[in-house]
Amino acid sequence: MLLKLPSTLCLCLCGLLLTAQIADAQSSRRPARVGSSVVKATAAEKSKDEESEEAATKIRWAEIELSGMLSEGPSLPGLFGEIGQSLTQISDRLDRAAKDDTVDAVVLKITNPLIGLGSVHELRTKILSVRESGKPVHALLETALTTDYLIATACDKIYMPEPGMLLMTGLRAEVSFYKNLFDMLDVEVDVLRVGKYKAAAEPYTRTEMSPEFRQEINDLLDSQYSIICKMIAESRDMSVEDVKKAIDNGPHTSTTAKEYGLIDEIRYADELEDIARDGDEDAEFTLVQRYGKEKVDTNFEGFTGMMKMMNLMMGVDPSKKKSVAPQIAVIYANGSIMSGRGTSGPFGDEIIGSETMVKTIREAAENDRVKAIVLRVNSPGGSAVASDLIWRALEQVDKPVVVSMGDVAASGGYYISMGADHIYAEPGTITGSIGVVGGKLALEGLFEKLGITTSYVTRGENSGALSIMQPFSESERKAMQRTMNEIYEIFVTKAAAGREMDVDELKELAGGRIYTGEVAVENGLVDDLGTLDDAFKKAKELAGLENAKDVDRLLLPKPTSPFEQLFGPLDTEVKQDVATSVVQDLLPAELTAELRRAMIINELSATDPRLLLMPFQLRFK
């Protein structure tokens, strides 16, 4: 289907694009600034004292900003790819700075990036590699959250301005329960599960945590808190006890943060020049802002320019120099797992579609240049059938497969990982949750409150099993529980085979229970702790490429264009949920997040009532 846009909308989009490009082009012509100091050498100034100029020490620092949503995976080429930033792009820019002989040091301006502990570990490892190259890394914090600070502790120095704050106060789990609301609305929640720790539906069926759910959360916080305290203690040369004391006395101003040894100096960004010069007044200091950000060609004159602009808007990849080097395919599995096509929204909402993922895996498997596959998993799970189809596609690959787990790889996210030749997890990765949950909301009572009545005509003992009006009958409940039990047995049997364990041994670790990466390595669900780079090196080793001079990374699947992100796939019917947009604008962010999660569960249940879904979501601040 050809997507037709109103001419006014096209003009608006083109106008916005041209405005952004012109502004970017103008900003690229401005001299680099550090506070009020401008590094700008004119021809007259150079000729004024050439000998002095040659003798002056030249200092060049690269600035990289970490802020907003740092998604994983390949980015769109051109303007739309450069507007935002991904974890992959940040990693590449840090690698570039480490190898750049013209860069003397790196400055990280850390402003509340939205990431979890797995991504924090990835960034810390990259920062440490820059330091190992002989280049110091400096962190600039203003109002810092725990994740900001954890990244900063990997740097040589941490600076904070005088009115700055460190909002590190420990870990707290808050779970809202909606049973009383559903009772008021006469909505019946009927849920089945396999595994006593499979608590995905508890917020809708209870008014407080079950003992098993509370134990699971306590164990998780213990592990995460231990990881955080050890990370800070090792980086800041403090004892774990002193770190805990500092956390217990938080939040901190810049003054108290310095007193506790959490930061190095109270400094403003405009003082970087003084720090870099270190008393050498004749030194020429340059701060390269937005280091490593590719500049987009802004010449849109003539027909060629118009086509170039359209390619930028559609996310068309410009032609690149072809290579014949062997490849390792890095396939990103981000989001909830569903049947059908995968999607990536403009605001970070991603769906792992089994159809898209299976096609991507097979393309990598059939590509002669691809010698191994690395699957980067960042998923809380989803549909049991979709998860199994992805697992099956990976099992059929006749090449080494290595999994790298990100922030979360639980339930269905673990399912698609368990057939790999080797599994890496970050220390703070949430994984496991081997269990099954399913059910429905029965809305007949709510409909009656609204004056809507319903009559039924049925054929078949279990005809109402998928109805949204009434809860399960006894016969329906038995039938649904039987299918879920079968899925659970399939799950644990395949997991046991993949981990080379006895099924009964695997079941002791299952039951829906979750683990951090550190614990998962200890109990055998994961092979090693490591980053995406570690997984890439392992894939090279398994493919016999450890001594190869050049091995390219093939990032898959290809990102969807901006038009597809905004309006949906071009070959399907365009859908627009105005009600959802209005609700998100009116309600608090925490509640809209829960509503979105409920809608995803509802959409998953419509195609597969047996869900391999983690019982909660983690958002670190």
C-alpha positions in Angstrom: 0.0 0.0 0.0 1.3 3.4 -0.9 1.2 5.8 2.0 -0.1 9.2 0.9 0.6 12.2 3.1 -1.2 15.5 3.0 0.8 18.1 1.2 0.8 20.4 4.2 2.3 17.7 6.4 5.0 17.0 3.7 5.8 20.7 3.6 6.0 20.9 7.5 8.3 17.9 7.5 10.5 19.3 4.8 10.6 22.7 6.6 11.6 21.2 9.9 14.3 19.1 8.2 15.7 22.2 6.4 15.6 24.2 9.6 17.5 21.5 11.5 20.0 21.1 8.8 20.7 24.8 8.3 21.1 25.2 12.1 23.5 22.3 12.2 25.4 23.6 9.3 25.7 27.0 11.0 26.7 25.5 14.3 29.4 23.5 12.6 31.0 26.7 11.4 31.1 28.3 14.8 34.4 28.1 16.7 34.6 25.6 19.6 33.9 27.3 22.9 34.9 26.5 26.5 33.0 28.9 28.8 34.0 32.4 27.5 37.2 31.1 25.9 37.1 30.7 22.1 39.7 28.7 20.3 40.0 30.5 17.0 43.2 31.2 15.2 43.1 33.6 12.2 45.7 33.9 9.5 46.8 37.3 10.9 47.3 35.9 14.4 49.3 33.0 13.0 51.6 35.3 11.0 52.0 37.5 14.1 54.2 35.1 16.0 54.9 31.8 14.0 57.7 30.7 16.2 55.7 31.1 19.4 52.8 29.3 17.7 55.0 26.3 16.9 56.4 26.2 20.4 52.9 26.3 22.1 51.6 23.0 23.5 48.4 21.9 21.7 45.8 20.2 23.9 42.7 18.6 22.3 40.0 17.0 24.4 36.9 15.2 23.0 33.5 15.8 24.5 30.8 13.1 24.4 27.4 13.7 25.9 25.3 10.8 27.4 21.7 11.7 27.7 18.2 10.5 26.9 17.2 7.1 25.5 20.3 5.1 24.6 18.7 2.2 22.6 20.8 -0.7 21.2 21.2 -1.8 17.7 21.9 -0.3 14.3 20.8 3.4 13.8 19.3 5.0 10.7 21.7 6.6 8.4 21.8 10.4 7.8 19.9 13.0 9.7 17.4 10.9 11.7 20.2 8.6 12.9 22.2 11.6 14.1 19.4 13.4 15.9 19.3 10.7 18.6 22.0 8.5 19.9 22.3 4.8 20.7 24.5 2.7 23.0 26.1 1.3 19.9 27.0 4.8 18.6 28.4 5.9 22.0 30.6 2.8 22.1 31.9 3.5 18.6 32.7 7.1 19.5 34.6 6.0 22.6 36.5 3.4 20.5 37.3 6.1 18.0 38.6 8.5 20.7 40.9 5.7 22.1 42.5 5.3 18.7 42.6 9.0 17.7 46.2 10.2 18.1 44.9 13.8 18.0 42.8 13.3 21.1 44.6 13.8 24.5 41.6 13.2 26.8 37.9 12.5 26.8 35.2 14.5 28.6 31.9 12.7 29.3 29.0 15.0 30.0 26.5 12.7 31.7 22.9 13.9 31.9 20.5 11.2 33.0 20.8 8.6 30.2 17.9 6.1 30.3 19.7 2.8 30.7 19.8 -0.2 33.1 22.7 -1.9 34.9 23.6 -4.0 31.9 24.2 -1.0 29.7 26.0 0.8 32.6 28.5 -2.1 32.6 28.9 -1.9 28.8 29.7 1.9 29.0 32.1 1.4 32.0 34.0 -1.2 30.1 34.4 1.1 27.1 35.5 4.0 29.4 38.1 1.8 31.0 39.4 0.8 27.5 39.9 4.5 26.7 41.9 4.9 29.9 44.0 1.8 29.1 44.9 3.5 25.8 46.7 6.2 27.9 44.0 8.9 27.7 42.4 10.2 30.8 38.6 10.4 31.0 36.8 13.2 32.9 33.2 13.1 34.0 30.9 16.1 34.3 27.9 15.7 36.5 25.2 18.3 37.3 22.1 16.6 38.9 23.1 13.0 38.8 21.1 9.9 39.3 22.6 6.5 40.4 23.1 5.3 36.8 24.9 8.6 36.0 27.2 8.2 38.9 28.0 4.6 38.2 29.1 5.5 34.7 31.2 8.4 36.1 33.0 6.2 38.6 34.8 4.5 35.7 36.4 7.8 34.8 39.7 9.2 36.2 38.1 12.3 37.6 34.5 13.4 38.5 33.6 17.0 38.6 30.3 18.6 39.8 29.4 22.4 39.9 28.8 24.0 43.3 24.9 23.7 43.2 25.0 20.2 41.8 23.4 17.2 43.4 24.0 13.5 43.6 20.6 11.8 43.9 21.9 8.4 45.0 19.7 7.1 47.8 19.8 3.3 47.3 17.3 0.9 45.7 13.6 0.8 46.2 11.0 -1.5 44.6 7.5 -0.1 44.2 4.8 -2.4 42.8 1.3 -1.1 42.3 -1.7 -3.4 42.6 -5.0 -3.0 40.8 -7.3 -5.6 42.3 -9.3 -3.1 44.3 -9.8 -1.0 41.2 -10.9 -4.0 39.2 -13.3 -4.9 42.0 -14.8 -1.4 41.9 -15.3 -1.8 38.1 -16.6 -5.3 38.3 -13.7 -6.6 36.2 -12.7 -10.2 37.0 -9.1 -11.1 36.5 -8.7 -14.8 35.9 -5.0 -15.9 35.7 -3.2 -19.2 35.4 0.5 -19.8 35.9 3.2 -22.4 36.1 5.9 -21.7 38.7 5.3 -20.3 42.1 7.6 -17.4 41.4 5.9 -16.5 38.1 4.3 -13.3 39.4 3.6 -11.4 36.2 -0.2 -11.2 36.9 0.0 -10.4 40.7 -0.5 -6.7 40.2 -3.9 -7.4 38.7 -5.0 -10.3 41.0 -3.8 -9.2 44.5 -3.6 -6.2 46.8 0.0 -6.9 47.9 3.0 -9.0 47.2 2.8 -12.8 47.7 5.5 -14.2 50.0 7.2 -15.7 46.9 7.1 -12.4 45.0 8.5 -10.5 48.0 11.3 -13.0 48.5 12.2 -12.7 44.8 12.3 -8.9 44.9 14.4 -9.0 48.1 16.9 -11.4 46.5 17.1 -9.2 43.4 17.7 -6.0 45.4 20.3 -7.7 47.5 22.2 -8.8 44.4 21.8 -5.4 42.6 22.7 -3.4 45.7 25.8 -5.5 46.2 26.9 -5.0 42.5 26.4 -1.2 42.9 28.3 -0.9 46.1 31.3 -3.1 44.9 31.4 -1.1 41.7 31.7 2.2 43.5 34.1 0.9 46.2 36.5 -0.5 43.6 36.4 2.6 41.4 36.7 5.2 44.2 39.1 3.3 46.4 36.6 3.1 49.2 35.4 0.3 51.4 32.0 -1.2 50.8 31.0 -0.1 54.3 31.9 3.5 53.5 29.9 3.4 50.2 26.9 2.1 52.1 27.3 4.9 54.6 27.4 7.5 51.8 24.3 6.0 50.2 22.4 6.0 53.5 23.2 9.7 54.0 22.1 10.7 50.4 21.1 12.6 48.5 24.2 14.8 48.4 25.1 18.3 47.4 28.4 18.7 45.6 30.0 19.6 49.0 29.0 16.5 50.9 29.6 14.3 47.9 33.2 15.6 47.9 33.5 15.1 51.7 32.4 11.4 51.3 34.9 11.0 48.5 32.3 10.4 45.9 33.5 13.1 43.5 37.0 14.6 43.0 36.4 18.4 42.7 33.7 21.0 42.7 34.2 22.5 39.2 32.2 24.1 36.4 32.4 23.1 32.8 34.1 26.3 31.8 37.0 25.4 34.1 38.0 22.5 31.9 40.5 24.7 30.0 42.3 25.5 33.3 42.4 21.8 34.2 43.7 20.8 30.8 46.4 23.5 30.7 47.5 22.7 34.3 49.4 26.0 34.7 50.7 26.2 31.1 49.2 29.6 30.1 50.7 29.3 26.6 49.0 26.0 25.8 46.4 26.0 23.1 43.3 24.2 24.3 40.5 22.8 22.1 37.4 21.1 23.3 35.8 19.1 20.4 32.1 19.2 21.2 29.9 16.3 19.8 33.1 14.4 19.1 32.5 11.5 16.7 29.1 12.7 15.5 29.0 12.4 11.7 28.2 15.6 9.9 25.3 15.3 7.4 25.7 16.8 3.9 23.3 19.8 3.9 23.6 20.8 0.2 20.1 20.3 -1.1 20.3 22.3 -4.3 18.8 21.1 -7.5 17.2 17.7 -8.3 20.1 15.8 -6.8 19.8 17.8 -3.5 16.1 17.1 -3.4 16.7 13.4 -3.8 19.3 13.5 -1.1 16.9 15.2 1.3 14.2 12.6 0.5 16.7 9.8 1.2 17.5 11.4 4.5 13.9 11.5 5.5 13.3 7.9 4.4 16.4 6.6 6.1 18.1 5.4 3.0 21.7 4.2 3.6 24.2 6.1 1.5 26.6 3.9 -0.5 29.6 2.8 1.3 32.9 1.3 0.3 32.5 -2.4 -0.2 34.5 -4.9 1.9 35.3 -8.5 1.3 36.4 -9.2 4.9 34.6 -11.9 6.9 31.7 -10.8 9.0 30.2 -11.5 12.4 26.4 -10.8 12.3 25.3 -8.9 15.5 21.5 -9.4 15.7 19.7 -7.2 18.2 16.6 -8.6 19.9 15.1 -5.6 21.8 11.6 -5.4 23.2 8.7 -7.7 23.9 8.4 -10.9 21.8 5.3 -11.2 19.6 4.3 -13.1 16.5 4.5 -11.3 13.1 6.7 -8.3 12.2 8.9 -6.4 14.6 8.6 -2.7 15.1 10.7 0.1 16.5 8.8 3.2 17.5 10.2 6.8 17.4 10.0 7.0 21.2 11.8 3.8 22.1 8.9 1.3 22.0 10.2 -1.9 20.3 8.7 -5.2 19.5 10.7 -8.4 18.6 8.5 -9.9 15.8 9.1 -13.6 15.3 8.6 -13.2 11.5 11.2 -10.4 11.3 13.7 -12.1 13.6 13.5 -15.5 11.9 14.0 -13.9 8.5 17.0 -11.9 9.8 18.6 -15.1 11.4 18.2 -17.0 8.2 19.7 -14.2 6.0 22.7 -14.2 8.3 22.9 -18.0 8.2 22.8 -18.0 4.4 25.3 -15.2 4.0 28.6 -16.7 3.0 30.6 -13.8 4.4 29.0 -14.2 7.9 31.0 -16.7 9.9 29.2 -16.5 13.2 26.2 -14.8 14.9 26.1 -12.8 18.1 22.5 -12.4 19.4 22.2 -9.3 21.7 19.1 -9.9 23.9 17.3 -7.1 25.7 13.8 -8.5 26.3 11.5 -9.4 29.2 9.8 -12.1 27.0 6.4 -12.4 25.5 4.6 -15.0 23.4 5.6 -18.6 23.9 5.1 -19.6 20.3 7.0 -16.6 19.0 9.9 -17.3 21.4 10.1 -20.9 20.3 10.1 -19.9 16.6 13.1 -17.7 17.2 14.8 -20.4 19.2 14.2 -22.9 16.4 15.7 -20.6 13.8 18.9 -20.2 15.9 19.1 -24.0 16.4 19.1 -24.5 12.7 22.1 -22.2 12.1 25.1 -24.2 11.1 27.5 -21.5 12.4 28.6 -20.5 16.0 26.0 -18.6 17.9 26.9 -16.5 21.0 24.4 -14.6 23.1 25.1 -11.3 24.8 22.5 -10.4 27.4 21.9 -6.7 28.0 19.7 -5.1 30.8 17.2 -8.0 30.7 17.0 -11.4 29.1 14.2 -13.1 31.1 11.4 -15.6 30.4 11.0 -15.5 26.6 14.2 -13.5 26.5 16.0 -16.4 28.1 14.1 -18.9 25.9 15.6 -17.5 22.7 19.1 -17.4 24.3 19.3 -20.9 25.7 20.3 -22.7 22.5 23.5 -20.7 22.0 27.0 -22.2 22.0 28.0 -19.6 24.7 26.0 -17.1 26.8 27.4 -13.9 28.3 25.5 -11.7 30.7 26.4 -8.4 32.3 26.7 -8.5 36.1 23.4 -6.7 36.6 21.5 -8.4 33.8 18.1 -9.7 34.9 17.6 -13.2 33.5 15.9 -16.6 34.2 12.2 -16.3 34.9 11.6 -19.8 33.4 7.9 -20.1 33.8 4.5 -19.6 32.1 1.6 -17.2 32.8 -1.7 -16.6 31.1 -5.2 -15.4 31.7 -7.7 -12.7 30.9 -9.8 -9.8 32.1 -13.5 -10.6 32.2 -15.3 -7.4 31.5 -19.0 -8.4 31.7 -19.5 -6.7 35.1 -17.9 -3.5 33.9 -20.1 -3.6 30.8 -23.2 -4.0 32.9 -22.2 -0.9 35.0 -22.1 1.0 31.7 -25.5 -0.3 30.7 -24.3 -2.9 28.3 -25.8 -6.4 28.5 -24.6 -9.5 26.7 -26.4 -12.7 25.6 -24.5 -15.9 24.7 -25.1 -18.8 22.3 -22.4 -21.4 22.4 -21.2 -24.7 20.9 -18.4 -26.6 22.5 -17.6 -27.2 26.2 -14.8 -24.7 26.2 -16.1 -22.1 23.7 -15.7 -19.3 26.2 -12.0 -19.9 26.9 -10.9 -16.9 24.8 -13.9 -14.7 25.6 -13.2 -11.3 27.3 -16.6 -11.3 28.9 -16.6 -14.1 31.5 -13.9 -15.9 33.6 -12.8 -19.4 32.8 -15.3 -22.2 33.5 -13.9 -25.2 35.4 -13.6 -27.1 32.1 -11.9 -24.2 30.4 -9.5 -23.7 33.3 -8.4 -27.3 33.2 -7.8 -27.1 29.4 -5.9 -23.9 29.6 -3.8 -25.1 32.5 -2.9 -28.3 30.6 -1.6 -26.3 27.6 0.5 -24.1 29.9 1.9 -27.1 31.7 3.0 -28.5 28.3 4.7 -25.3 27.4 6.5 -25.2 30.7 7.8 -28.8 30.1 9.0 -27.8 26.7 10.7 -24.7 28.1 12.6 -26.6 30.9 13.4 -29.5 28.6 15.0 -27.3 26.0 16.7 -25.2 28.6 18.2 -28.3 30.2 19.4 -29.6 26.9 21.0 -26.2 26.0 22.7 -25.9 29.4 23.6 -29.6 29.5 21.8 -30.2 32.8 19.4 -32.8 34.1 15.8 -31.7 33.7 15.1 -32.0 37.4 18.2 -29.9 38.1 17.0 -27.2 35.7 13.6 -27.2 37.3 15.1 -26.3 40.7 16.3 -23.1 39.0 13.0 -22.5 37.1 9.5 -21.9 38.5 9.6 -18.3 37.3 12.5 -17.2 39.5 14.7 -14.4 38.3 18.5 -13.9 38.8 21.1 -11.3 38.1 23.9 -12.1 35.7 26.3 -12.8 38.6 24.0 -15.3 40.2 23.1 -16.9 36.8 26.8 -17.7 36.1 27.0 -19.3 39.5 24.0 -21.6 39.0 24.9 -22.4 35.4 22.1 -20.7 33.5 24.8 -18.4 31.9 28.4 -19.3 30.9 30.3 -16.1 31.7 30.1 -12.4 32.6 31.0 -10.2 29.8 30.1 -7.4 27.4 29.0 -7.4 23.8 32.6 -7.0 22.8 33.5 -10.2 24.8 30.7 -12.0 22.9 32.1 -10.7 19.6 35.6 -12.0 20.5 34.1 -15.4 21.5 32.3 -15.6 18.2 35.5 -14.9 16.3 37.3 -17.6 18.3 34.5 -20.2 17.6 34.6 -19.3 13.9 38.4 -19.7 13.8 38.9 -15.9 13.1 40.8 -15.0 16.3 43.9 -14.2 14.2 42.1 -12.5 11.3 43.3 -9.0 10.7 39.9 -7.6 9.7 36.5 -8.9 10.7 33.5 -6.7 10.0 30.3 -6.3 12.2 27.1 -6.7 10.3 24.4 -5.0 12.4 20.9 -6.5 12.0 18.0 -6.2 11.6 18.1 -3.0 9.5 16.3 -0.1 11.2 12.9 1.0 10.0 12.6 4.3 8.3 11.3 7.4 10.1 8.0 7.1 8.1 7.5 3.5 9.2 8.3 4.4 12.8 5.7 7.1 12.8 3.0 5.6 10.6 3.7 1.9 10.6 4.9 -0.5 7.9 4.2 1.0 4.4 2.7 -2.3 3.2 0.1 -2.6 5.9 -2.9 -0.6 7.0 -1.9 2.6 8.9 -3.2 2.7 12.5 -3.4 5.7 14.8 -4.5 5.3 18.4 -5.6 8.8 19.3 -7.1 7.7 22.7 -3.8 6.2 23.8 -2.0 9.5 22.9 -4.5 11.5 24.9 -4.3 9.2 27.9 -0.5 9.4 27.9 -0.7 13.2 27.8 -3.1 13.4 30.8 -1.8 10.7 33.2 1.4 10.5 35.2 4.3 8.8 33.5 4.4 5.9 36.0 0.7 5.1 35.3 1.0 5.4 31.6 3.9 3.0 31.7 1.7 0.5 33.5 -1.1 1.0 31.0 1.3 0.5 28.1 2.5 -2.7 29.7 -1.1 -3.9 30.2 -1.8 -3.1 26.6 1.2 -5.1 25.4 0.1 -8.1 27.6 -3.4 -7.8 26.2 -2.1 -7.8 22.6 0.2 -10.7 23.4 -2.7 -12.7 24.9 -4.8 -12.1 21.9 -2.4 -14.2 19.7 -1.0 -16.5 22.4 -2.5 -16.9 25.9 0.6 -18.6 27.2 3.1 -15.9 28.0 6.8 -16.3 28.8 6.9 -12.8 30.5 9.1 -11.4 33.3 6.9 -10.4 36.3 8.0 -6.8 36.4 10.0 -4.1 34.7 13.0 -2.3 36.2 13.7 1.4 35.7 16.9 2.7 37.3 17.2 6.3 38.3 
